[in-house]
Amino acid sequence: MEILMSVAAGILFMGGTYLVLSKNIIRIIIGTSVISHGAHILLLTMAGLKTGAPPLLGLEASSYTDPLPQALILTAIVISFGVTSFFIVLGYRAYKENGTDNTENMRGTDSYD
């Protein structure tokens, strides 16, 4: 199962990188979101996909799961949500100022030949 999840994380990284390298701001924003989802899956996979009881006092079980990777992923989800919302507002403001969402047109390097 870990191999399948690693392949899924790699596919998400690949797709996110492709989107980030495009010229459209919306694709760049979606690409950063896809890369963050790939990082979440990678964190969960590297922690090990084990089944077991939750680590609660008074609960007797043969194996327990580690809550630390889940807490790290939850924190990363909140941070990526904040960054994505900031990028959306930044892209909207850039579109309103420049009238385009193409990064090549936003560059502002007009030639005066």
C-alpha atoms as one frame of an Amber mdcrd trajectory, in Angstrom:
protein
   0.000   0.000   0.000   2.906   2.345   0.713   4.163   1.936  -2.848   0.757
   2.879  -4.265   0.560   5.957  -2.050   4.116   6.957  -3.004   3.199   6.696
  -6.682   0.077   8.799  -6.041   2.196  11.450  -4.273   4.635  11.441  -7.192
   1.801  11.888  -9.679   0.460  14.812  -7.635   3.913  16.404  -7.528   4.296
  15.893 -11.267   0.904  17.412 -12.077   1.413  20.291  -9.670   4.811  21.103
 -11.122   3.334  21.092 -14.624   0.611  23.507 -13.524   3.010  25.820 -11.684
   5.166  26.165 -14.808   2.258  27.467 -16.903   1.594  31.136 -17.704  -1.927
  31.337 -16.273  -2.256  32.507 -12.653  -5.235  30.244 -11.934  -3.207  27.206
 -13.041  -0.320  28.314 -10.844  -2.645  28.578  -7.829  -4.158  25.149  -8.504
  -0.649  23.733  -9.001   0.522  24.928  -5.588  -2.579  23.381  -4.038  -1.945
  20.065  -5.805   1.696  20.077  -4.666   0.590  20.641  -1.072  -1.805  17.684
  -1.333   1.081  15.587  -2.616   3.135  16.653   0.405   0.302  15.616   2.733
   0.114  12.165   1.167   3.902  11.878   1.308   3.941  12.739   5.021   1.268
  10.154   5.743   3.033   7.496   3.685   6.441   8.096   5.239   4.917   7.722
   8.697   3.722   4.252   7.741   0.245   3.096   6.920  -0.409   1.025  10.023
  -3.673   0.010  11.568  -4.098   0.000  15.291  -5.968   1.440  18.200  -5.862
   5.141  19.045  -3.354   5.942  21.806  -5.835   6.551  24.628  -5.341   5.899
  28.309  -7.179   2.858  29.564  -7.414   1.274  26.115  -5.572  -2.035  25.952
  -4.481  -3.017  22.454  -1.664  -4.932  20.831  -0.602  -2.002  18.601  -1.202
   1.713  18.552  -1.078   4.307  15.785   1.174   7.342  15.951  -0.881  10.581
  16.164   2.063  12.875  15.311   1.921  12.509  11.484  -1.807  13.176  11.542
  -1.254  16.326  13.593   1.474  17.476  11.205  -0.784  16.897   8.206  -3.661
  18.749   9.846  -1.371  21.718  10.499  -0.086  21.575   6.922  -3.659  21.535
   5.589  -4.510  24.693   7.545  -1.344  26.441   6.357  -1.901  25.431   2.725
  -5.500  26.668   2.924  -4.265  30.063   4.130  -1.593  30.253   1.427  -4.083
  29.229  -1.267  -6.583  31.857  -0.164  -3.809  34.479  -0.175  -2.799  33.440
  -3.708  -6.413  33.672  -4.874  -6.750  37.214  -3.515  -3.367  38.147  -4.991
  -4.342  36.731  -8.390  -7.689  38.520  -8.318  -6.041  41.818  -7.452  -3.427
  41.358 -10.182  -6.189  40.609 -12.676  -8.121  43.724 -11.651  -5.001  45.905
 -11.944  -3.621  44.509 -15.209  -6.722  43.170 -16.950  -5.101  39.820 -17.672
  -4.124  36.638 -15.854  -1.251  35.813 -18.188   2.081  36.242 -16.417   3.893
  37.120 -19.641   1.621  40.129 -20.130   2.022  41.162 -16.473   5.780  41.310
 -16.750   5.751  44.938 -17.873   8.740  44.729 -20.172   7.498  46.898 -23.009
  10.005  47.404 -25.782  10.402  50.967 -26.954  11.783  50.324 -30.427
